[in-house]
Amino acid sequence: MKLQNSAIASCLHSAAAALAVLFLVCWTEQVVSKPVHLSPPLKDSKMHKDVLEVSHEAQRKELEEDTSIRLMPRVNHTQNHMEICCLHANILNFYLNNILHKYSSEHPNMDRLKTNLHRVSEDLQTQGCNLTHYHDHRHTVEFRRKLERMEDQRGINKAVGETYILFTYLHDYCMEPKAATDAIDVSKN
């Protein structure tokens, strides 16, 4: 009888251990599937609003013939997300250095938007985006080439009008899995 009790206890311990491992695996999958942005301004609702409003303001200044042109290359969704993120971080850096300071805007939050976009650029570089690595990427080159074909202010207005597209790509692709320290949030759901 003692042998049977010992065998049963051993089986129960093994089953409990297996259940604990299974629970840990499922819990880890939930934690990993919840993304966190590599830069806090990317999840800021005020920044989303500012980007959208400034983009719309610039689009209202576009000429009719420019509405069918798209400067921002479409992404290949099967490409590695960090590559897409860093590519668009490079384009963001181009915006900061060559476009946004040339755009005249009456928008009351333009300075806040520029500050937040600078923060995003710095955060992404800190997170490992090597901007010079993507300088000659075909999408970056295509973007600059299309922009150069347009007259100065026309191109600037068009590029600022597409800031929302750029921001959306940064928002959607510049993420990493949440850290295990955020597991408490998952367990509450």
PEJO-V375050 format. One record per helix or strand. SS is the DSSP state (H for helix, E for strand). FROM is the first residue (numbers start at 1). LEN is the number of residues. If there is no record, write none. Layout:
BEGIN
ss:SS from:FROM len:LEN
ss:SS from:FROM len:LEN
END
This chain:
BEGIN
ss:H from:2 len:32
ss:E from:35 len:3
ss:H from:40 len:4
ss:H from:45 len:17
ss:H from:64 len:3
ss:H from:81 len:18
ss:H from:100 len:3
ss:H from:110 len:17
ss:H from:131 len:4
ss:H from:138 len:12
ss:H from:152 len:10
ss:H from:163 len:11
ss:E from:175 len:3
ss:H from:180 len:9
END
